[in-house]
């Protein structure tokens, strides 16, 4: 592995024009394909294998011609204090609004709260609140500006009469955005951190440049393949995030090792080859762990999540390929630009200075932050280990109260009309009105379908926790019916979850007595089913991902205990991060500081996303940090000296990479949507725990206590596992740094690449 990547790095450095033009051609080709490809399909929320989805599919089959995808707007009216919404002037204002809304473009129909079928149900019992429903022929994303403007102007006119008017539904709903300014701020912070870390504009800019190019290739490829593989516009969200994150990390690892090899006195081309052969090997295996984590999302069984994971895995593969080829090629154009200012000015390294540095390296006495921290941990491994485990364990305690769900309008800021409409409906009609249960009855096998449906209505209506049941609506064949049941509790309440489970538990007896079958669906039931599905898939997902990663890390480190330690540390950091998310977004601790107005259940996909993304980044840091320790140990260092060597060379780069990721993820905390805040906070704090507590404290403490046992592997297992030269042992015999007293003879190509101020190499 190391020898192959060494040759690849030298080849890319030497043939830099060909490599660069090849990547530009790839970008142009996939860009052309994306421009000519059919438009991406709309995102689908299909959740196979759950009851809610089966009921929805049955409705589409038995009630053909109904447009379930059309946008809706629920206009909520609240009378001024002490007045009734049924007053003549208020009714006139509402009738005027309904008339204006009905005449708008793309409108399929409007239900007046005072007229037509179901009108009586649209006025609250105390007559202070009412609502009108507008349905459209087009989906929310396809509504024209004219259609939206017509509705908005009608609402404003009604407000001028003194009524409180708010709009819920999907017609005017503002979609959360996770990109734009947040990504721009994250890139800017990344550039600043890299500039501080490397002390060179070129060294800071190169990882950003190559990472952005990689994201461009990945996103253009996704757009080009969208129609063929059913990839929606939201599929690339995770690919963009991880493509940028991993692309920067991997390029930073290569550039950092290149600078290190140049400082040892190697020529530019040789340094590029050594960087690709050593740090590049770590990049390959770090990338493989990320791909495993993302591809493993398919075990959840949600098509959208599977597509997002595979698309992101492809983006990571592109990032690895660019780090191994394009980064050395760009270094070939400006071999000295990425060096620090002091290194560029110093020119030839003095013999006395080199001898001193060689002695310091041998004795592990180089005085930088990484080596000082390593010495601190090596002197106190037990207290550091106990503090790390106890601290993360305490933060993980709230996980035991984890409640999964899908926050809706109740989680939006109170500044939005959707949230105010939700609150007005809950106050006027009860907390369960915003989350009705839809019951689909299949009465094909019943002797009398209408009698069977009526019996099911009565039994569900008599269930404790159900407020009311709407009249059933039959299909044209008369063998299938649909009706709604309003719970007494809010959609995200645990009592509502218990209610759905209770209705389903009593179903066998009801079906046996009526001969008809029924299923419970609707947004509330769907969210409950999705939460249960993801919760059931979390443990198998962890076993699969962590198990494969342990095997991969065994191949990398030729050790049993190091991979197990890496997996245990990762689980601690993820549990602590999930516990922090529960404490803030479910319990409300410090929620006001983050601008979280309403607490509630944690988004169903959050644990899966957190595990997949953070596992990939954590293994990046683990491989790069511990691979350097393994390299030093293989080359003759003692276990404790190997730890110091790993931290001396890798700690600063790992810290910089972690700070970049934290900055990128923290940018999303400022978003208005609670779900985006949750994702940004969870990912940022997970990286904080994993990089600074697990990798920087727990890992060296455990390795210090294990000593040589850390690198032990049974002989039978050592024979079975394939051998890959990740630590570059073969390269140590190929290229030794030149002596300061005698500069090496450069090849013609290297001589052309060497700048005058660095003629010694």
N, C-alpha and C positions, 0 to 999 in steps of 0.2 A: 504493500500500500504506500509506504513512505517513499520508496524508490520510484514508483510510478508517478506519484504526485510531484516529486522532485523534478523528474524529467518534464512533466507537463508544465510546471512553473517556469523552468528555464526556456522551454519551447515558446510559451506565451510571451515571455519577456523578449526573446529574440525575434519572434515573428509578430510583434505587437501590432503592426499595421493590419496584417491579415486577421488577427483575432478581433481587433476593434471593429474593422469593417464587417466581419461576420456577424457580430452582435447587432450592429446598426442595421444590417440587412435583415436579420431575424425580426427586429423591432418593426422595420418597414413592412415586412411580409405579413406579420400578424396584425399590424395596424390596418393594412389594406384589406385583409380578411374580415376584420371587425367592421370596417366601413361598408363593405359589400354584403355582409351577412344579414339575414332577416332579423327583425327586431326581437329582442328577448321576450319570452312569454311572461305574463304576470305571475307574481309569486302566488303559490297555492298553499293552503293550510291543511292539506290532506294528512291525516294521521291514521294510517291503516292499523287495524288490530285493536281499536278501542270501540266501545259501544256507541259513543256519540257520533263517530264517523259512520258506523254502520247505519244508524238511524237517519243520518243526513243523506246517505246514498239511497236509502229506501224512499225518502221523500222525493228526491230527484227522479227516481224511477216511477213512482206511483202518481206523482203530480207533475206530469210533463207540461212544459210551456211556461212554468213560473220562473221568473228571473230572480233567482236568489242572490245574484251578484250585483244587482243594481244598488246604487247609493241611496241612503235614506237620511232624512233630516227630521228630528223630533223637536218641534218648537214648543217650548214650555212657557206658559203664561202664569204670572203670579199677580194677584190683585194687590193694590196698596193696602197698608195696614187697616184692619177693621172693615174692609169692603169685601164684597162677593164678586167672584169672577163672572157670575151669571147676571150681573147688572147690565142694563140695556146698553149703556155706552161702551162697556167693556166687550160685550158680545158684538157690537157693531165694529169695533176695532179689530177683533179677531176674525170676523167674517171678511173684512176688507183685506187683511193679510192673507187669508186662505185664498181669496179670489185672485190676488196679485201673484201669489206663489204658483197657483194652478196654471196661470198663463205663461209661465216661464219656459224656456227651451229645455228639452230633454226630460220634462216632467211626465211621469207615467200616471200619477194620481195623487190626490190630496184627501185626507180624512179630516173633516171639520169636527171639533170636539162637541158641537151642539147639534149636528145633523148626521143623518145616515146611520148605517149599521155600526154598532160598537161605540156610538157617540157618547152614550151615557157612562161608559167605562172610562172616558177620557176626562172626566171632571171629578175632582177629589170629593170625599164625603162632606168635608166642611166647606166646599164650594169656594175655596181660595185659590186653587191651582187647577189648571187644565193644560192639555197638550194637543197639538195637531201633528199629523205625520205626513211628510212629503216623500214619495218614492220616485226614483228616477229610472230611466231606461238604461242609463250607462253606469258603469262602475265609478267609484269615487275618483280614481286616477284619470278617468276619461271625461269628467265633467268639464265643460267649457267655462271660460271666465265669465261669459255672458250669463250662464245658468247660475253660477255662484253669486254674481253681482245682483241678479234679480231677487234672489232670496235674501241677501244681505240688506238691500234697500227696503224690502218689505218689512223686515224685522226692525230697522231703524225707524220707519214710519210708525209702527206699532208702539215702539218705546216712547215716541213723542207724545202719545196719548196718556202717559202716566203708568202704563203697565210695565212690570219687570218681564223682559222677554229674553230667553236664552236658547241656544241651539245645541242640541246633542246629535248623536248619530255620526255617520261617516261622510256626509256631503261636504261639510266645512272643516272637517278634522284636519289639524296640522300634523303632518307626519314627522316623527323624531328624526333628527339628522345627527349622525355620529361623525361626520367628516367636516370638511371646510376649514373653519378657523381653528378648530381643535387640532387637526392634523398639522396645520401651518405653524401653530404655536409649538407643538411637539417637535417638529423639524427644526425650528429656530433654537429651542432649548438643547436639542441634540447637537446642533452645530456648536453651541457655546460650550457644552460639556466636552466635546471632542477637542475644541481649541485649547481649553484649559489642560486637558489630559496630555495632548501631544505637543503643544506649544508651536504648532505650525498650521497655517491656513490650508495648505495643500493636504496635510495628513487629516485634517478635520473634514475637508470638503470631499476627498476621494470616497470614503465610505458612503456619504450621503448621495453623491453622484451615481455611484454604481447601484446603490439600493433603489433609488428612484427609477433608474433604467430597468432594473429587474421587475419592479412593480408595474412599470409600463408594459413590459413584455407579458407579464402574467395577466393583467387586466385585459389587454387587447386579445390575448388567447381565449380568455373566458367569454368575451363578447363575440368572438368569431365562432365559438362552439356553442353559444347559448341556445340557438334554435335547434341544433342537432341533438343536444343532450338535455334539453329542457331546463337550462340554467336561467334563473330569473335575475333581475337587476340587483337583488339583495344578496345573491350568492357570493359576490366578490367582496362583501364587506370584511369578512374574516380574512380573506386572502390579502386584501390591502393592508390590514393591520399587521398580520404576521409577516407578510412579504417585506414590509418596511422594517419591522423590528429585527427579524433574523438577518435581512440583507445588511443592515448597519452593523449588527454584531459580528457577522462572519467576516466582513471586510475589515473591521477593526482588529480582529484577531490576526489576520494576515499581515496588515500594515504594521501592527505592533511587533510581530516576530521579525519582519523585514528590517525594521529599525534596529532591533536587537542584534541581528546578524551583521548589519553594517557596522554597528559599534564594536563588534569583535574583530573587524578588519576585513570581512569578506567583500568581494567585488559585488557590484549591483546585481549582475545576473546570477551569481552564485547565491547571494542573499535571497533573491526572489525564489530560486529553486528550493533552498532550505526552508524558507517560510511556508511554501506550498507543501513540502514534504513532512513538516512537523505540525505547525498550526493547521495546515490544510487537512491533515489526517483527523485532527480533533474536530474540525468543521464538518467533515463528512459524517462522522459518527454522531455528532450533535444534531446534524440535520436529519439523520435516520431516526433518532428518537422523536423528533418533532413530527416527522411523517407518520410514525407509528401511532402517536397520540391522536393526530388528526384523522387518519384513516380509520382508527378505532371508533370514531363517532358513529360509524355505520351500525354498530351493535345496538344503538338506541332504537333503531327501527323507524325513524322519522325521515322521510325522503329529503326534505329541505335541509335538515341537519347533515345528512350524509353528503349531499352535494356541496354544501359549504365546507365540510371537512376535507373532501377530496380536492376541491378547488384551492383551498389554502395549502394543502400538502404540495400541490403542483407549484404554487408560488414559492414555497420553501426550497423545493428542488431547483428552481431557477436561481434562487439566491445562492445556493451552494455552488452551482456551475459558474455563476458570475464571479464569486469569490475566488474560485480556483483558476480561472482563465483571464477574465477581464481585468481584475485587480493587478495581477502581475504584468499584464500588458500595459496598463496605464502607468505603473511604476517604471516600465521601460522607457516611456516618453520623458519622464521627469524623475530620474533615479535619486536625486538629492533633495528635491523639493519637499518630500515628506519627512525629512530629518529635522530635528530640532534646530533652532537658530544657533545654539552653542556648538552643535555637531558640525553645522555647515561652516561656521567660522573657524573652528579649531584646525581643520585640515588634517594634517598628519598627527596621529596619536603618538605621544612621546613614549619612549621606552620605559622610563621610570613610572609614568602614570599607568601604563599597561601592566607592568609588573605588580604595582600596588593593587590594581583592580583584580588581577588574576588571583592574588593572595586573598583579597576580601571575598571573592566568589568562592574560593576553595574553603575558607573558614566560615562562610555564611555570615560575614560581618558587614555586608553592604548596608548602609544606614538609610533605607527608605521606609515609607510607611508600611508597606507590606511585610518587610522583614521584621520591623519592630513589633507589629501586631502578632506575627507568628511566634516570636520569642515570648511575648506576653502569654499567649495561649499555651505554649509548650511548658511554661513554668507553672501554670495553674489549670491543667486540663480538667480536673474533676469539678471545681467550682464553675468553670465556664460551661461545661456540659450540663450540670444540674440547672444552672440559671437558664440556659437555652430551652431545655426540655420543659421545665416548670413554667416558664413564661409563655411558651407556645401552647402548652397544655391548658393553662388558665384562660387564654384567649379563645381556645377551642370549645370551652364549656357551653356557650350559647347554642352550638350546633345541635345539642340534644333537643332544643325547642324549635328546630327548623320547620317552617311551614311553607310549602311550595304552592304556587298559584300563578295567575297571570294578572297583574294589576291592570285595571281599566281606567275609566274616566275619573274614578275616585282618587287615583294617584297623580293626576295632573295638577299643575299649580292652580290656585284659586283665581289667578288672573285670566284663565281661559274660560270661554263661554261653555265649553263641554263640561268642565268641572262644576260650574255654577248650575247648569241644567241638571246634572246628576244630583246635586244636593237639593235642588228645589223639588225634583220628583220624589226623592227619598223622604223629604219632609211632608209632602202633600199626600203621597200614596203609600208610604211605608218603605223601610229599607230594602225589602226584597223585590220591590217593583222593578229595580234596575237590572235584576238578574232572573228573569222568569225561566222556568224549566219547560222545555218543549217535549211533549209525550207523543210518540208516533205509534199508532195501534195498527197492527196487521191482523185484520179480521177475516181473512180468506177462509180459514178453517172453522170459523164459528157458524153455528146453525142460524143465528140471527145477528148479523154484524152490528146493527144499531143498538140492540139490547146489550150486546157484549161491550161496546164502547161506552154506553151509559153506565154500566156497572163499574168499569175501570175508572171512569170519571168520578163516580161517587166514592169509591174506595180511596183513590188518591186524594180527593178533596177532604176526606175525613182523617187523613194522616196528620198526626201532630206536627205542626210547623208549617202547614199549608194554609194560606189565608183565603185564597179563592181559586176557582178553576173556570176557565173560559169555555163557552160552548164549542163542541167539537165541529171540525170542518171536514167533510168527506170528499174523497176524489170522485171523478165522474163514474167510475165503476162501482162505487159504494162499498168497496172492501177494505179501504184504508182511511183512517181518520187521524187528525192532528188537533191537539188542544194544548193550552198553556196552563201551568200551575204556578201561582205566585207564592214564594216562600215568605215567611215572616221575618227572616234575617237577611243581612247583606250578602251579596254574591261571594265575598271573600271570607265570610265568617266560617269558623270551624263547625258551627251548628248547621250551616247549609250543606257542608260536606257530609255530615252525619245524616242529614235528611235524605240526600240523594242515595247514600248507601242503604238507608232504611227502606226506601221505596223499592230499590232493586232487590233487597233481601226478601221482601214480602211478595215479590213478583210470581214465584212458582205457584203459590196457592191461588192467586188471582187468575193466572192463565189456565190453571187446571179447571177452575169453576166456570170460566167463560168460553174456553176454546179459542181465545184470541191471544196473540202475543203483542207485547209492547216494549218499547225501548225509550230511554230518557236521553235527550240531547239538549241543544241550546248552548249559548256561550258559557254559562256557568258550569254546566255538566261537562262541556268540552274541556274547560280549564282544569276541572278536577281530574278528568281522565288523563290529560296530558301530564299533569303533575305526578300522578301515580305511575304512569309509564316511564317517565324519566327517573323517578326515584327507584323503581325496580331495576332500571338499566344501569344505575350508577355503580353498584358493586361489581357486576360482570365487566363493566367498562374499566374499572380500576384494576381488576385482576388481569384482564387482557393486556392493558397498556403497561402496567408496572411489571408484569411477568416477562413480556417481550423485552422491555427495556433492561431488566436485570440480566437476561441472557446476552443482550448486545453489549452491556457494560462489562460482563465477564470476559467477552472476547477482547474488548479494548484494554482492560486493566489486568487481565490474567489473575483475577482475584475473586473470592467468594464474598468476603465481608464488605469490601468497598461498594459493590453494587447494592447489596442489601442495605448498607448504611445510607446510600444515596436515596433509595426508595423510601425508607423510613423517614428521613429528613424531609423529603418532599411531601409525604402524607401529613407530617406535623405542620408544615407551612400552609398547606391547603386548608386543613381543618381550622387553623388559627385564622386564616383569611375569611373562611365561611362564617366562623364564629363572630368575627368583627362585623361582617355584613349583617348578620342576624341582629346583633346588638344595636346597630345604627338604624337599619331600615325596617326592622320588625319590632324591636323593643323601643326604639326612639332615642337611644343614648347619643347625645351630641348631634341629633338629626338637624336641629336648627342651624348649627354651624355650617352644614353642607347645603342648606336651603331645601331640605326635605320637609314638606308641609304635612304629608300624611304617611303614616307607617302602615304596614300591611304584610301580606305574604311575600316571600322572595320569589322572583321570577323563576318559573319552572326550569328554564334552560340554563340558569345561572351556575349551578354546580357543575354541569357537564362542560360548559364553556370554560369555567375557571380551571377545572382539572386539565382539560386539553391544552389550553394556551399556556398556563403556568408550568405544566409539566415539560412542555417543549423548551421554554426559556430556562427553567431550572436545570434541565439536563445540558443545555448549552454551557451554563456556568460550571456545572459539575465536571463535564468532560474537559473543558479548557483548563480549569484550575488543577484538577487531580491528574490529568494527562501529563501536565508539566512536572508534577511530583513523581509520577511513575517514570517519566523520562530520566529525571535526576537519579532515582533509585536504581534503575537499570544500568546507568552509567557509573555507578559506584558510590553514590552518596548513602550515608546512613539514613534510617527512617526519619529521624528528627531533622537532619540536614535536608532531606528531600522535601519535607514540608516547608522549611524556610525558603528553599530554592523556588518552589512552586509559588509561594506568596510574593517573593521578591520580584519575579518576572510577570506574574499574572494577576495579582490582586488589583493593581491599578486599572487594568483593562476591564476586569470583571465588574469593578465598582462603577466605572464609567458606563459600561453597557447597561447595568442595572439602573443607574440614574437616568439614562436616556429613556428606558422603558417606563420608568415611574413618571417621568415628565410627560411622555406621550399619553399614558393612560390617565394621569391626573387631569389632563386638559378636558376630559369628558365629564369631570365632576361638575364643571360650571354649566353644563347643559341644562335646559329647562325641564326635560323629561326625567321622571324618577328612575325609569328603567336604565337610561343611559348613565345617570349618576351612579346607579348601583353597579353597573358593569365597570365603569371607570374606577370607582373606589375599590371594588373587589380585586381587580387586576393589579392596581398600583400597590395596594397594601400586601398582596400576595408576593409580588416581586420584592418588596421591602423585607418581608419575613424570610423569604427563601435565600435571597442574595446576601443579606447582611447578618441574619441570625444563623441560618442553617449552613450556608457555604462558608461564611467567614468565621463562624464560631464553633458550631457543632461539629462540622467536618474535621477541622484540624484537631479538636479536642479528642474525638474518637480515634483518629489515626495516631495521635500521640500515645494514647492508652494502649492501643493494639500493637504498636511497634512493628516488628517484622511480620507478625501474624496478619497484618492488614493485607499483605501481598501474597498470602498463602493460597494455594489451590491444590486440591488432590491430584495426584499424577494421572489417574484414570480420566478425570474430567479435563485435565490439561491436554491429554492426547486426543480427546474427542473434539474439543472446540477448535475451530480453524484459527490459524495464526496470521495475524496482521501486524505489521511493523508500524504501530501508531506512534511510538516514541522516537522513531527515526534512528534506531540503533545502527542500521546499515549505513546511514548517512554519516555517522560519526567517523567511519573509516574512509569515507569518500572525500570529505572536504574539511580539513582543519584550517583554522584561521591563520593567516600569514603572520610572520614575526614582524615586530615593529622595526627591527633593524634592517629588514630586507623586504622591500615591496614586491609583491608577486607580479609576474609577467601577465599582463592582461591580453585577452584575445582581441582580435581586430574589432569585433562587435562591441566588446566591453569598453575598449579604449574610446570608441566613438561616443559611447553613452556617458563617459565620466566627465564631469565638469572640471574646469581648471582648479577650483578651490578644493577639490577632493581628489587630487591627482595621486595621493598615496594609495588609493584603493583602485 
